[in-house]
Amino acid sequence: MKNEPFRNYLALYQTTQTVRDWWEDVMAHLSHGYVINTPAIFILARPVCSWAEHEIINDVWNSFDDSVADTWYIYAVATAEMTSPAGLVKKTIAHMPYFLPYCAWERVRDKRLRFFRTEKFLQNL
């Protein structure tokens, strides 16, 4: 059985410039985040603080204490089929092990962190 989401995740590293490799990102999330790998979706995410600086949030080796983390930072996500950005976030949030008030990700085109209320994506799940 092929794992298309994981293969699609690996393809992201072949098409973008990054200072790390895919294995370092996976290991960092295994260490202090979450790696979710199913036949339908592959996710790297970790709890962060929305008020922290962009560089600190985006540092895969930085971790935040659970008592202050308020955001799921969706570092990477891949699926087997094409999905709209909103649909992708809904699928990702549905796999998170517990609720946090916000979710965030970095936009590829401008490297800006985007924050949204998690409840926005939980509607109609």
MARMARTOR-815081 format. One record per residue: residue in one letter; x, y, z of N, C-alpha, C in turn. Coordinates in Angstrom, 3 decimals. Layout:
# residues N
<dose type="A" n_x="X" n_y="Y" n_z="Z" ca_x="X" ca_y="Y" ca_z="Z" c_x="X" c_y="Y" c_z="Z"/>
...
//
This chain:
# residues 125
<dose type="M" n_x="0.836" n_y="-1.190" n_z="0.000" ca_x="0.000" ca_y="0.000" ca_z="0.000" c_x="0.878" c_y="1.249" c_z="0.000"/>
<dose type="K" n_x="0.642" n_y="2.131" n_z="-0.932" ca_x="1.402" ca_y="3.375" ca_z="-1.016" c_x="0.878" c_y="4.371" c_z="0.009"/>
<dose type="N" n_x="1.782" n_y="5.190" n_z="0.485" ca_x="1.390" ca_y="6.286" ca_z="1.373" c_x="1.548" c_y="7.585" c_z="0.593"/>
<dose type="E" n_x="0.529" n_y="7.929" n_z="-0.188" ca_x="0.578" ca_y="9.126" ca_z="-1.028" c_x="0.814" c_y="10.412" c_z="-0.245"/>
<dose type="P" n_x="0.146" n_y="10.614" n_z="0.903" ca_x="0.403" ca_y="11.858" ca_z="1.637" c_x="1.879" c_y="12.027" c_z="2.015"/>
<dose type="F" n_x="2.515" n_y="10.960" n_z="2.474" ca_x="3.926" ca_y="11.063" ca_z="2.849" c_x="4.787" c_y="11.335" c_z="1.623"/>
<dose type="R" n_x="4.487" n_y="10.686" n_z="0.512" ca_x="5.229" ca_y="10.945" ca_z="-0.728" c_x="5.046" c_y="12.396" c_z="-1.180"/>
<dose type="N" n_x="3.838" n_y="12.923" n_z="-1.028" ca_x="3.588" ca_y="14.318" ca_z="-1.378" c_x="4.338" c_y="15.265" c_z="-0.448"/>
<dose type="Y" n_x="4.444" n_y="14.894" n_z="0.827" ca_x="5.229" ca_y="15.683" ca_z="1.782" c_x="6.694" c_y="15.726" c_z="1.346"/>
<dose type="L" n_x="7.258" n_y="14.586" n_z="0.998" ca_x="8.652" ca_y="14.553" ca_z="0.541" c_x="8.854" c_y="15.405" c_z="-0.706"/>
<dose type="A" n_x="7.871" n_y="15.414" n_z="-1.586" ca_x="7.968" ca_y="16.211" ca_z="-2.814" c_x="8.061" c_y="17.704" c_z="-2.517"/>
<dose type="L" n_x="7.486" n_y="18.156" n_z="-1.385" ca_x="7.586" ca_y="19.565" ca_z="-1.008" c_x="9.045" c_y="19.990" c_z="-0.860"/>
<dose type="Y" n_x="9.896" n_y="19.106" n_z="-0.384" ca_x="11.301" ca_y="19.427" ca_z="-0.159" c_x="12.098" c_y="19.431" c_z="-1.459"/>
<dose type="Q" n_x="11.571" n_y="18.807" n_z="-2.477" ca_x="12.239" ca_y="18.819" ca_z="-3.777" c_x="11.895" c_y="20.074" c_z="-4.575"/>
<dose type="T" n_x="10.770" n_y="20.723" n_z="-4.227" ca_x="10.319" ca_y="21.880" ca_z="-5.002" c_x="10.525" c_y="23.208" c_z="-4.297"/>
<dose type="T" n_x="10.951" n_y="23.198" n_z="-3.028" ca_x="11.146" ca_y="24.456" ca_z="-2.299" c_x="12.555" c_y="24.518" c_z="-1.723"/>
<dose type="Q" n_x="13.004" n_y="25.730" n_z="-1.477" ca_x="14.305" ca_y="25.946" ca_z="-0.846" c_x="14.121" c_y="25.900" c_z="0.666"/>
<dose type="T" n_x="14.876" n_y="25.073" n_z="1.339" ca_x="14.814" ca_y="24.994" ca_z="2.791" c_x="16.207" c_y="24.743" c_z="3.347"/>
<dose type="V" n_x="16.469" n_y="25.247" n_z="4.539" ca_x="17.781" ca_y="25.062" ca_z="5.152" c_x="17.898" c_y="23.707" c_z="5.838"/>
<dose type="R" n_x="16.766" n_y="23.064" n_z="6.065" ca_x="16.766" ca_y="21.748" ca_z="6.709" c_x="16.332" c_y="20.699" c_z="5.706"/>
<dose type="D" n_x="16.473" n_y="19.455" n_z="6.110" ca_x="15.937" ca_y="18.398" ca_z="5.264" c_x="14.676" c_y="17.836" c_z="5.917"/>
<dose type="W" n_x="13.956" n_y="17.036" n_z="5.173" ca_x="12.674" ca_y="16.512" ca_z="5.653" c_x="12.846" c_y="15.685" c_z="6.917"/>
<dose type="W" n_x="13.941" n_y="14.969" n_z="7.030" ca_x="14.131" ca_y="14.109" ca_z="8.194" c_x="14.315" c_y="14.937" c_z="9.463"/>
<dose type="E" n_x="15.031" n_y="16.046" n_z="9.380" ca_x="15.210" ca_y="16.912" ca_z="10.546" c_x="13.859" c_y="17.467" c_z="11.010"/>
<dose type="D" n_x="13.030" n_y="17.872" n_z="10.062" ca_x="11.710" ca_y="18.394" ca_z="10.419" c_x="10.848" c_y="17.326" c_z="11.087"/>
<dose type="V" n_x="10.879" n_y="16.110" n_z="10.566" ca_x="10.113" ca_y="15.012" ca_z="11.175" c_x="10.649" c_y="14.720" c_z="12.573"/>
<dose type="M" n_x="11.959" n_y="14.638" n_z="12.725" ca_x="12.550" ca_y="14.332" ca_z="14.038" c_x="12.213" c_y="15.405" c_z="15.067"/>
<dose type="A" n_x="12.251" n_y="16.667" n_z="14.673" ca_x="11.914" ca_y="17.750" ca_z="15.597" c_x="10.467" c_y="17.623" c_z="16.065"/>
<dose type="H" n_x="9.572" n_y="17.288" n_z="15.153" ca_x="8.162" ca_y="17.155" ca_z="15.532" c_x="7.905" c_y="15.878" c_z="16.327"/>
<dose type="L" n_x="8.663" n_y="14.832" n_z="16.076" ca_x="8.563" ca_y="13.641" ca_z="16.928" c_x="9.041" c_y="13.958" c_z="18.341"/>
<dose type="S" n_x="10.024" n_y="14.845" n_z="18.450" ca_x="10.595" ca_y="15.205" ca_z="19.739" c_x="9.652" c_y="16.050" c_z="20.590"/>
<dose type="H" n_x="8.999" n_y="17.063" n_z="20.006" ca_x="8.172" ca_y="17.959" ca_z="20.823" c_x="6.978" c_y="18.527" c_z="20.055"/>
<dose type="G" n_x="6.474" n_y="17.761" n_z="19.156" ca_x="5.276" ca_y="18.147" ca_z="18.412" c_x="4.487" c_y="16.894" c_z="18.080"/>
<dose type="Y" n_x="3.840" n_y="16.909" n_z="16.932" ca_x="3.024" ca_y="15.771" ca_z="16.520" c_x="3.285" c_y="15.449" c_z="15.060"/>
<dose type="V" n_x="3.439" n_y="14.164" n_z="14.793" ca_x="3.541" ca_y="13.649" ca_z="13.440" c_x="2.354" c_y="12.717" c_z="13.268"/>
<dose type="I" n_x="1.495" n_y="13.050" n_z="12.333" ca_x="0.310" ca_y="12.237" ca_z="12.067" c_x="0.446" c_y="11.720" c_z="10.647"/>
<dose type="N" n_x="0.432" n_y="10.401" n_z="10.504" ca_x="0.657" ca_y="9.784" ca_z="9.212" c_x="-0.391" c_y="8.701" c_z="8.988"/>
<dose type="T" n_x="-1.334" n_y="8.972" n_z="8.103" ca_x="-2.367" ca_y="8.002" ca_z="7.761" c_x="-2.396" c_y="7.876" c_z="6.237"/>
<dose type="P" n_x="-3.122" n_y="6.914" n_z="5.706" ca_x="-3.236" ca_y="6.828" ca_z="4.248" c_x="-3.907" c_y="8.055" c_z="3.624"/>
<dose type="A" n_x="-4.593" n_y="8.874" n_z="4.427" ca_x="-5.304" ca_y="10.040" ca_z="3.899" c_x="-4.568" c_y="11.357" c_z="4.116"/>
<dose type="I" n_x="-3.710" n_y="11.452" n_z="5.160" ca_x="-3.099" ca_y="12.751" ca_z="5.485" c_x="-1.778" c_y="12.556" c_z="6.231"/>
<dose type="F" n_x="-0.854" n_y="13.474" n_z="6.010" ca_x="0.414" ca_y="13.526" ca_z="6.738" c_x="0.524" c_y="14.934" c_z="7.313"/>
<dose type="I" n_x="0.793" n_y="15.036" n_z="8.627" ca_x="0.814" ca_y="16.335" ca_z="9.307" c_x="2.027" c_y="16.437" c_z="10.224"/>
<dose type="L" n_x="2.677" n_y="17.591" n_z="10.187" ca_x="3.645" ca_y="17.984" ca_z="11.206" c_x="3.064" c_y="19.224" c_z="11.866"/>
<dose type="A" n_x="2.819" n_y="19.163" n_z="13.165" ca_x="2.243" ca_y="20.305" ca_z="13.883" c_x="2.768" c_y="20.304" c_z="15.310"/>
<dose type="R" n_x="2.752" n_y="21.484" n_z="15.912" ca_x="3.151" ca_y="21.564" ca_z="17.319" c_x="2.479" c_y="22.757" c_z="17.980"/>
<dose type="P" n_x="2.293" n_y="22.664" n_z="19.305" ca_x="1.694" ca_y="23.778" ca_z="20.042" c_x="2.718" c_y="24.894" c_z="20.245"/>
<dose type="V" n_x="2.293" n_y="26.130" n_z="19.954" ca_x="3.160" ca_y="27.309" ca_z="20.091" c_x="2.377" c_y="28.440" c_z="20.750"/>
<dose type="C" n_x="3.077" n_y="29.532" n_z="21.035" ca_x="2.449" ca_y="30.732" ca_z="21.596" c_x="2.237" c_y="31.746" c_z="20.483"/>
<dose type="S" n_x="1.022" n_y="32.242" n_z="20.361" ca_x="0.704" ca_y="33.193" ca_z="19.288" c_x="1.464" c_y="34.507" c_z="19.431"/>
<dose type="W" n_x="1.874" n_y="34.856" n_z="20.621" ca_x="2.553" ca_y="36.129" ca_z="20.853" c_x="4.068" c_y="36.053" c_z="20.655"/>
<dose type="A" n_x="4.598" n_y="34.873" n_z="20.377" ca_x="6.046" ca_y="34.713" ca_z="20.192" c_x="6.475" c_y="35.281" c_z="18.832"/>
<dose type="E" n_x="7.752" n_y="35.583" n_z="18.693" ca_x="8.288" ca_y="36.089" ca_z="17.434" c_x="8.248" c_y="35.006" c_z="16.364"/>
<dose type="H" n_x="8.086" n_y="35.450" n_z="15.127" ca_x="8.000" ca_y="34.546" ca_z="13.978" c_x="9.159" c_y="33.547" c_z="13.960"/>
<dose type="E" n_x="10.384" n_y="34.016" n_z="14.152" ca_x="11.559" ca_y="33.150" ca_z="14.097" c_x="11.508" c_y="32.058" c_z="15.162"/>
<dose type="I" n_x="10.982" n_y="32.393" n_z="16.330" ca_x="10.888" ca_y="31.416" ca_z="17.418" c_x="9.818" c_y="30.373" c_z="17.105"/>
<dose type="I" n_x="8.679" n_y="30.830" n_z="16.594" ca_x="7.603" ca_y="29.897" ca_z="16.238" c_x="8.056" c_y="28.970" c_z="15.117"/>
<dose type="N" n_x="8.736" n_y="29.505" n_z="14.132" ca_x="9.116" ca_y="28.724" ca_z="12.962" c_x="10.327" c_y="27.821" c_z="13.201"/>
<dose type="D" n_x="11.006" n_y="27.991" n_z="14.316" ca_x="12.157" ca_y="27.145" ca_z="14.654" c_x="11.648" c_y="25.776" c_z="15.099"/>
<dose type="V" n_x="11.888" n_y="24.754" n_z="14.282" ca_x="11.331" ca_y="23.424" ca_z="14.583" c_x="11.881" c_y="22.836" c_z="15.877"/>
<dose type="W" n_x="13.023" n_y="23.306" n_z="16.339" ca_x="13.611" ca_y="22.762" ca_z="17.571" c_x="13.173" c_y="23.531" c_z="18.818"/>
<dose type="N" n_x="12.421" n_y="24.598" n_z="18.655" ca_x="11.918" ca_y="25.348" ca_z="19.799" c_x="10.605" c_y="24.730" c_z="20.272"/>
<dose type="S" n_x="10.459" n_y="24.623" n_z="21.564" ca_x="9.190" ca_y="24.112" ca_z="22.093" c_x="8.658" c_y="25.086" c_z="23.140"/>
<dose type="F" n_x="7.348" n_y="25.052" n_z="23.320" ca_x="6.670" ca_y="25.920" ca_z="24.276" c_x="6.022" c_y="25.053" c_z="25.347"/>
<dose type="D" n_x="6.021" n_y="25.556" n_z="26.557" ca_x="5.360" ca_y="24.854" ca_z="27.643" c_x="3.856" c_y="24.784" c_z="27.366"/>
<dose type="D" n_x="3.246" n_y="23.656" n_z="27.662" ca_x="1.809" ca_y="23.477" ca_z="27.424" c_x="0.962" c_y="24.533" c_z="28.135"/>
<dose type="S" n_x="1.460" n_y="25.059" n_z="29.248" ca_x="0.675" ca_y="26.032" ca_z="30.007" c_x="0.542" c_y="27.380" c_z="29.294"/>
<dose type="V" n_x="1.400" n_y="27.658" n_z="28.315" ca_x="1.328" ca_y="28.934" ca_z="27.598" c_x="0.977" c_y="28.783" c_z="26.115"/>
<dose type="A" n_x="1.045" n_y="27.592" n_z="25.581" ca_x="0.747" ca_y="27.384" ca_z="24.163" c_x="-0.748" c_y="27.598" c_z="23.909"/>
<dose type="D" n_x="-1.050" n_y="28.390" n_z="22.881" ca_x="-2.449" ca_y="28.668" ca_z="22.548" c_x="-2.761" c_y="28.450" c_z="21.066"/>
<dose type="T" n_x="-1.777" n_y="27.945" n_z="20.310" ca_x="-1.914" ca_y="27.838" ca_z="18.858" c_x="-1.352" c_y="26.520" c_z="18.348"/>
<dose type="W" n_x="-2.082" n_y="25.898" n_z="17.425" ca_x="-1.522" ca_y="24.772" ca_z="16.672" c_x="-0.808" c_y="25.357" c_z="15.469"/>
<dose type="Y" n_x="0.511" n_y="25.215" n_z="15.438" ca_x="1.276" ca_y="25.655" ca_z="14.283" c_x="1.362" c_y="24.488" c_z="13.315"/>
<dose type="I" n_x="0.692" n_y="24.632" n_z="12.195" ca_x="0.674" ca_y="23.583" ca_z="11.174" c_x="1.905" c_y="23.808" c_z="10.303"/>
<dose type="Y" n_x="2.925" n_y="23.043" n_z="10.577" ca_x="4.204" ca_y="23.223" ca_z="9.899" c_x="4.188" c_y="22.630" c_z="8.491"/>
<dose type="A" n_x="3.586" n_y="21.470" n_z="8.359" ca_x="3.491" ca_y="20.822" ca_z="7.045" c_x="2.271" c_y="19.921" c_z="7.033"/>
<dose type="V" n_x="1.624" n_y="19.863" n_z="5.881" ca_x="0.487" ca_y="18.957" ca_z="5.716" c_x="0.419" c_y="18.553" c_z="4.250"/>
<dose type="A" n_x="0.120" n_y="17.291" n_z="4.032" ca_x="-0.036" ca_y="16.775" ca_z="2.679" c_x="-1.141" c_y="15.727" c_z="2.691"/>
<dose type="T" n_x="-1.894" n_y="15.679" n_z="1.594" ca_x="-2.956" ca_y="14.684" ca_z="1.451" c_x="-2.745" c_y="13.918" c_z="0.151"/>
<dose type="A" n_x="-3.541" n_y="12.879" n_z="-0.023" ca_x="-3.455" ca_y="12.075" ca_z="-1.235" c_x="-4.137" c_y="12.761" c_z="-2.405"/>
<dose type="E" n_x="-5.166" n_y="13.548" n_z="-2.116" ca_x="-5.923" ca_y="14.205" ca_z="-3.189" c_x="-5.856" c_y="15.715" c_z="-3.026"/>
<dose type="M" n_x="-6.215" n_y="16.425" n_z="-4.056" ca_x="-6.250" ca_y="17.882" ca_z="-4.001" c_x="-7.359" c_y="18.316" c_z="-3.036"/>
<dose type="T" n_x="-7.046" n_y="19.269" n_z="-2.192" ca_x="-7.997" ca_y="19.783" ca_z="-1.219" c_x="-7.850" c_y="21.296" c_z="-1.165"/>
<dose type="S" n_x="-8.972" n_y="21.993" n_z="-0.982" ca_x="-8.900" ca_y="23.448" ca_z="-0.836" c_x="-8.124" c_y="23.787" c_z="0.436"/>
<dose type="P" n_x="-7.516" n_y="24.974" n_z="0.511" ca_x="-6.790" ca_y="25.345" ca_z="1.735" c_x="-7.653" c_y="25.251" c_z="2.991"/>
<dose type="A" n_x="-8.895" n_y="25.732" n_z="2.930" ca_x="-9.773" ca_y="25.662" ca_z="4.108" c_x="-10.083" c_y="24.213" c_z="4.455"/>
<dose type="G" n_x="-10.321" n_y="23.393" n_z="3.459" ca_x="-10.589" ca_y="21.973" ca_z="3.703" c_x="-9.402" c_y="21.262" c_z="4.308"/>
<dose type="L" n_x="-8.215" n_y="21.652" n_z="3.887" ca_x="-6.992" ca_y="21.071" ca_z="4.417" c_x="-6.825" c_y="21.420" c_z="5.893"/>
<dose type="V" n_x="-7.095" n_y="22.670" n_z="6.237" ca_x="-6.990" ca_y="23.087" ca_z="7.637" c_x="-8.031" c_y="22.350" c_z="8.479"/>
<dose type="K" n_x="-9.252" n_y="22.210" n_z="7.983" ca_x="-10.288" ca_y="21.476" ca_z="8.716" c_x="-9.852" c_y="20.045" c_z="8.989"/>
<dose type="K" n_x="-9.302" n_y="19.378" n_z="7.974" ca_x="-8.829" ca_y="18.001" ca_z="8.156" c_x="-7.703" c_y="17.947" c_z="9.178"/>
<dose type="T" n_x="-6.812" n_y="18.937" n_z="9.116" ca_x="-5.683" ca_y="18.966" ca_z="10.044" c_x="-6.159" c_y="19.179" c_z="11.477"/>
<dose type="I" n_x="-7.004" n_y="20.174" n_z="11.697" ca_x="-7.514" ca_y="20.463" ca_z="13.040" c_x="-8.252" c_y="19.255" c_z="13.612"/>
<dose type="A" n_x="-8.980" n_y="18.532" n_z="12.782" ca_x="-9.718" ca_y="17.351" ca_z="13.243" c_x="-8.782" c_y="16.266" c_z="13.780"/>
<dose type="H" n_x="-7.506" n_y="16.279" n_z="13.374" ca_x="-6.544" ca_y="15.271" ca_z="13.834" c_x="-5.741" c_y="15.709" c_z="15.061"/>
<dose type="M" n_x="-5.866" n_y="16.964" n_z="15.471" ca_x="-5.085" ca_y="17.432" ca_z="16.609" c_x="-5.566" c_y="16.765" c_z="17.897"/>
<dose type="P" n_x="-4.639" n_y="16.413" n_z="18.780" ca_x="-5.002" ca_y="15.636" ca_z="19.976" c_x="-5.803" c_y="16.406" c_z="21.032"/>
<dose type="Y" n_x="-5.769" n_y="17.734" n_z="21.001" ca_x="-6.554" ca_y="18.526" ca_z="21.945" c_x="-6.793" c_y="19.911" c_z="21.347"/>
<dose type="F" n_x="-7.727" n_y="20.611" n_z="21.929" ca_x="-8.135" ca_y="21.921" ca_z="21.405" c_x="-7.179" c_y="23.018" c_z="21.840"/>
<dose type="L" n_x="-6.836" n_y="23.894" n_z="20.902" ca_x="-6.166" ca_y="25.159" ca_z="21.191" c_x="-6.950" c_y="26.246" c_z="20.462"/>
<dose type="P" n_x="-7.041" n_y="27.449" n_z="21.019" ca_x="-7.907" ca_y="28.487" ca_z="20.453" c_x="-7.533" c_y="28.965" c_z="19.051"/>
<dose type="Y" n_x="-6.251" n_y="28.832" n_z="18.674" ca_x="-5.809" ca_y="29.321" ca_z="17.376" c_x="-5.093" c_y="28.231" c_z="16.585"/>
<dose type="C" n_x="-5.037" n_y="28.445" n_z="15.277" ca_x="-4.192" ca_y="27.634" ca_z="14.418" c_x="-3.437" c_y="28.609" c_z="13.516"/>
<dose type="A" n_x="-2.249" n_y="28.205" n_z="13.095" ca_x="-1.413" ca_y="29.096" ca_z="12.284" c_x="-0.585" c_y="28.283" c_z="11.310"/>
<dose type="W" n_x="-0.169" n_y="28.948" n_z="10.249" ca_x="0.761" ca_y="28.370" ca_z="9.300" c_x="1.475" c_y="29.507" c_z="8.600"/>
<dose type="E" n_x="2.584" n_y="29.174" n_z="7.958" ca_x="3.345" ca_y="30.175" ca_z="7.222" c_x="2.940" c_y="30.121" c_z="5.752"/>
<dose type="R" n_x="2.601" n_y="31.273" n_z="5.206" ca_x="2.260" ca_y="31.336" ca_z="3.784" c_x="3.525" c_y="31.204" c_z="2.953"/>
<dose type="V" n_x="3.484" n_y="30.362" n_z="1.957" ca_x="4.655" ca_y="30.118" ca_z="1.130" c_x="5.066" c_y="31.366" c_z="0.360"/>
<dose type="R" n_x="4.094" n_y="32.064" n_z="-0.188" ca_x="4.437" ca_y="33.168" ca_z="-1.094" c_x="5.083" c_y="34.367" c_z="-0.411"/>
<dose type="D" n_x="4.752" n_y="34.644" n_z="0.852" ca_x="5.350" ca_y="35.818" ca_z="1.493" c_x="5.995" c_y="35.515" c_z="2.854"/>
<dose type="K" n_x="6.066" n_y="34.242" n_z="3.202" ca_x="6.717" ca_y="33.817" ca_z="4.455" c_x="6.118" c_y="34.472" c_z="5.691"/>
<dose type="R" n_x="4.843" n_y="34.841" n_z="5.604" ca_x="4.156" ca_y="35.488" ca_z="6.725" c_x="3.356" c_y="34.452" c_z="7.498"/>
<dose type="L" n_x="3.395" n_y="34.540" n_z="8.815" ca_x="2.563" ca_y="33.669" ca_z="9.640" c_x="1.135" c_y="34.174" c_z="9.629"/>
<dose type="R" n_x="0.207" n_y="33.259" n_z="9.444" ca_x="-1.220" ca_y="33.594" ca_z="9.458" c_x="-1.851" c_y="32.893" c_z="10.652"/>
<dose type="F" n_x="-2.622" n_y="33.625" n_z="11.444" ca_x="-3.304" ca_y="33.079" ca_z="12.616" c_x="-4.809" c_y="33.168" c_z="12.412"/>
<dose type="F" n_x="-5.502" n_y="32.098" n_z="12.801" ca_x="-6.959" ca_y="32.048" ca_z="12.700" c_x="-7.525" c_y="31.401" c_z="13.946"/>
<dose type="R" n_x="-8.739" n_y="31.761" n_z="14.274" ca_x="-9.435" ca_y="31.093" ca_z="15.378" c_x="-9.767" c_y="29.673" c_z="14.943"/>
<dose type="T" n_x="-9.444" n_y="28.715" n_z="15.782" ca_x="-9.699" ca_y="27.309" ca_z="15.482" c_x="-11.185" c_y="27.059" c_z="15.272"/>
<dose type="E" n_x="-12.005" n_y="27.746" n_z="16.049" ca_x="-13.467" ca_y="27.548" ca_z="15.950" c_x="-13.981" c_y="27.799" c_z="14.540"/>
<dose type="K" n_x="-13.350" n_y="28.704" n_z="13.816" ca_x="-13.757" ca_y="29.004" ca_z="12.444" c_x="-13.712" c_y="27.743" c_z="11.581"/>
<dose type="F" n_x="-12.726" n_y="26.895" n_z="11.824" ca_x="-12.547" ca_y="25.691" ca_z="11.020" c_x="-13.303" c_y="24.488" c_z="11.586"/>
<dose type="L" n_x="-13.713" n_y="24.584" n_z="12.852" ca_x="-14.454" ca_y="23.469" ca_z="13.452" c_x="-15.917" c_y="23.478" c_z="13.065"/>
<dose type="Q" n_x="-16.404" n_y="24.601" n_z="12.584" ca_x="-17.793" ca_y="24.670" ca_z="12.131" c_x="-17.946" c_y="23.759" c_z="10.922"/>
<dose type="N" n_x="-19.040" n_y="23.044" n_z="10.874" ca_x="-19.364" ca_y="22.145" ca_z="9.750" c_x="-18.414" c_y="20.953" c_z="9.625"/>
<dose type="L" n_x="-17.795" n_y="20.541" n_z="10.708" ca_x="-16.970" ca_y="19.336" ca_z="10.638" c_x="-17.817" c_y="18.091" c_z="10.739"/>
//
